[in-house]
Amino acid sequence: MEDPTARTTATYDRIAPVFASRSENPDAAFRAFRARFAAALPTGGRVADLGCGPGRDAAWFQEQGLCPVGVDRSAAMAALATDRGVPVALGDLRRPPLAPGSLAGLWSVAALLHVPAAETVPTLRAWHAALRPGGVLGLSTSTGDGEVWEPVPHDEGLLRWFVHRKPSTLLAVLAEIGFEVREHAESATHRTWLSVLAIRREV
């Protein structure tokens, strides 16, 4: 099978400016979720935005007095984030280029949904390792079941690989890895989302 991650990255390189304009203004529920995540972090805390895209959230974290770094596989997306003044590392969120225990917070929105299902556990273990004990995870991903190619709505010649996860299964995996889930909720836009705030348990 064609490598879904490589093709999805190539699609984001193509659609980066349009994606940035279409995703610039999230809804009130999302903004409240993002604010709760930021409020749980210390002033000046280092936070990684994995799958940062054009840097919308990382730039907002910077405005709140945090020290963000974005991570994205798409060079075009990373360039847009850099243009907003966000420090960005070009890299894979499945194996983020971050020192173990270096983060007060880890944020990932609409990015885990592109990680093949078989790589869910090692990806989340890598995220857990990057957080310090007591560090905060803010995660939002699509719910459902199965993996599928989806056409880009505004350019059906381009495809992205989507992985939809059952909330109960994902929450159980987080707990098994060593996260204490503090809140979780589902919401609907053009798809159904699971949003999770969790803490890396103290050793």
C-alpha positions as CSV (number, residue, x, y, z in Angstrom):
1,M,0.0,0.0,0.0
2,E,1.1,3.5,-0.7
3,D,2.7,5.2,2.3
4,P,-0.2,7.2,3.8
5,T,1.9,9.5,5.8
6,A,4.1,10.6,2.9
7,R,1.1,11.3,0.6
8,T,-0.7,13.2,3.3
9,T,2.3,15.3,4.0
10,A,2.6,16.1,0.2
11,T,-1.1,17.1,0.2
12,Y,-0.5,19.5,3.1
13,D,2.4,21.0,1.3
14,R,0.1,21.7,-1.6
15,I,-2.8,23.1,0.4
16,A,-1.0,25.0,3.1
17,P,-2.1,28.6,2.4
18,V,-5.8,27.6,1.8
19,F,-5.8,25.4,4.9
20,A,-4.3,28.2,7.0
21,S,-7.1,30.7,5.9
22,R,-9.9,28.2,6.5
23,S,-8.7,27.1,9.9
24,E,-7.8,30.5,11.4
25,N,-10.9,31.1,13.4
26,P,-11.8,28.1,15.6
27,D,-15.2,27.9,17.4
28,A,-15.9,29.0,20.9
29,A,-15.8,25.5,22.4
30,F,-12.4,24.9,20.9
31,R,-11.0,28.2,22.1
32,A,-12.3,27.4,25.7
33,F,-10.6,24.0,25.5
34,R,-7.3,25.6,24.4
35,A,-7.6,28.2,27.2
36,R,-8.0,25.4,29.8
37,F,-4.9,23.7,28.5
38,A,-2.9,26.9,28.7
39,A,-4.1,27.8,32.1
40,A,-2.8,24.4,33.4
41,L,0.7,25.3,32.5
42,P,3.2,27.5,34.3
43,T,4.1,30.9,33.0
44,G,7.0,30.5,30.5
45,G,6.4,26.8,30.3
46,R,7.7,24.9,27.3
47,V,5.0,23.5,25.1
48,A,5.2,21.5,21.9
49,D,2.5,21.8,19.3
50,L,2.7,18.5,17.4
51,G,1.3,18.7,13.9
52,C,1.3,22.5,14.3
53,G,0.3,23.3,10.8
54,P,0.4,27.0,10.0
55,G,1.1,27.8,13.7
56,R,-2.3,29.2,14.8
57,D,-2.3,27.6,18.2
58,A,1.5,27.9,18.9
59,A,1.3,31.6,18.1
60,W,-1.6,32.0,20.6
61,F,0.4,30.1,23.2
62,Q,3.2,32.5,22.7
63,E,0.9,35.4,23.3
64,Q,-0.2,33.8,26.6
65,G,3.4,33.9,27.9
66,L,4.3,30.3,27.1
67,C,7.3,29.1,25.2
68,P,6.0,27.0,22.2
69,V,7.8,25.0,19.6
70,G,5.9,23.6,16.6
71,V,6.6,20.3,15.0
72,D,5.3,19.4,11.5
73,R,6.3,17.1,8.7
74,S,5.1,19.6,6.0
75,A,7.7,22.1,5.0
76,A,5.1,24.5,3.6
77,M,3.1,24.4,6.9
78,A,6.3,24.9,8.9
79,A,7.2,27.9,6.8
80,L,3.8,29.5,7.5
81,A,4.3,28.9,11.3
82,T,7.8,30.4,11.1
83,D,6.4,33.5,9.4
84,R,4.2,34.0,12.5
85,G,7.2,34.0,14.7
86,V,6.8,30.5,16.0
87,P,9.9,28.3,16.5
88,V,9.4,25.2,14.4
89,A,11.2,21.9,14.0
90,L,10.6,20.0,10.8
91,G,9.8,16.5,12.1
92,D,7.4,13.6,12.6
93,L,5.0,13.8,15.4
94,R,5.2,10.0,15.8
95,R,8.9,10.5,16.9
96,P,9.1,14.1,17.9
97,P,12.6,15.7,18.0
98,L,12.2,16.6,21.7
99,A,14.3,15.7,24.7
100,P,12.8,13.3,27.2
101,G,11.0,15.1,30.0
102,S,11.6,18.5,28.4
103,L,8.0,19.7,28.1
104,A,5.5,21.3,30.6
105,G,2.8,20.8,27.9
106,L,2.1,18.9,24.7
107,W,-0.6,20.0,22.4
108,S,-1.9,18.1,19.3
109,V,-5.0,19.0,17.4
110,A,-6.3,17.3,14.3
111,A,-2.9,15.5,13.8
112,L,-3.2,12.1,15.5
113,L,-6.0,11.5,13.1
114,H,-3.3,11.1,10.3
115,V,-1.3,8.5,12.3
116,P,-1.9,4.9,11.1
117,A,-3.8,3.0,13.8
118,A,-1.0,0.4,14.2
119,E,1.3,3.3,15.3
120,T,-1.1,4.8,18.0
121,V,0.6,3.2,21.0
122,P,4.2,4.0,20.2
123,T,3.3,7.5,19.2
124,L,1.5,8.2,22.5
125,R,4.4,6.6,24.4
126,A,6.8,9.0,22.6
127,W,4.5,11.9,23.7
128,H,4.4,10.6,27.3
129,A,8.3,10.4,27.3
130,A,8.6,14.0,26.1
131,L,6.5,15.4,29.0
132,R,7.9,15.9,32.4
133,P,6.0,14.2,35.3
134,G,2.9,16.3,35.9
135,G,3.1,17.7,32.4
136,V,-0.2,18.4,30.5
137,L,-1.4,16.7,27.3
138,G,-4.0,18.5,25.2
139,L,-5.3,16.3,22.5
140,S,-8.1,16.6,20.0
141,T,-8.8,13.9,17.3
142,S,-11.6,12.5,15.3
143,T,-13.8,9.8,16.6
144,G,-15.2,6.8,14.8
145,D,-13.8,3.5,13.5
146,G,-11.5,2.7,10.6
147,E,-8.9,4.2,8.3
148,V,-9.7,5.8,4.9
149,W,-8.4,8.2,2.2
150,E,-10.5,11.3,2.1
151,P,-10.5,13.9,-0.7
152,V,-9.7,17.5,0.2
153,P,-13.1,19.3,0.1
154,H,-11.8,22.2,-2.0
155,D,-9.5,20.1,-4.2
156,E,-10.8,16.6,-4.8
157,G,-7.6,15.7,-6.7
158,L,-5.7,15.6,-3.4
159,L,-6.1,13.0,-0.7
160,R,-5.4,12.7,3.0
161,W,-5.3,9.6,5.2
162,F,-7.7,9.7,8.1
163,V,-7.8,7.4,11.1
164,H,-10.9,7.6,13.3
165,R,-10.6,6.2,16.8
166,K,-13.2,5.0,19.3
167,P,-13.1,7.3,22.4
168,S,-13.2,4.4,24.9
169,T,-10.3,2.7,23.2
170,L,-8.1,5.8,23.0
171,L,-8.9,6.8,26.6
172,A,-7.9,3.3,27.8
173,V,-4.6,3.5,25.9
174,L,-3.8,6.8,27.5
175,A,-4.4,5.4,30.9
176,E,-2.3,2.3,30.2
177,I,0.6,4.4,29.0
178,G,0.6,6.6,32.2
179,F,-1.7,9.5,31.6
180,E,-4.4,10.6,34.1
181,V,-7.3,11.9,32.1
182,R,-8.7,15.0,33.7
183,E,-11.4,15.8,31.2
184,H,-12.7,14.5,27.9
185,A,-15.6,15.6,25.7
186,E,-17.0,15.0,22.3
187,S,-18.1,17.8,19.9
188,A,-19.3,18.0,16.3
189,T,-18.3,20.2,13.4
190,H,-17.9,18.7,10.0
191,R,-16.8,15.5,11.9
192,T,-17.0,14.4,15.5
193,W,-14.1,15.2,17.8
194,L,-12.8,13.9,21.1
195,S,-10.9,16.4,23.2
196,V,-8.8,15.3,26.1
197,L,-6.9,17.0,28.8
198,A,-4.6,14.6,30.7
199,I,-1.6,14.7,33.0
200,R,1.5,12.6,32.9
201,R,1.3,10.8,36.2
202,E,4.1,11.4,38.7
203,V,6.6,8.6,38.9
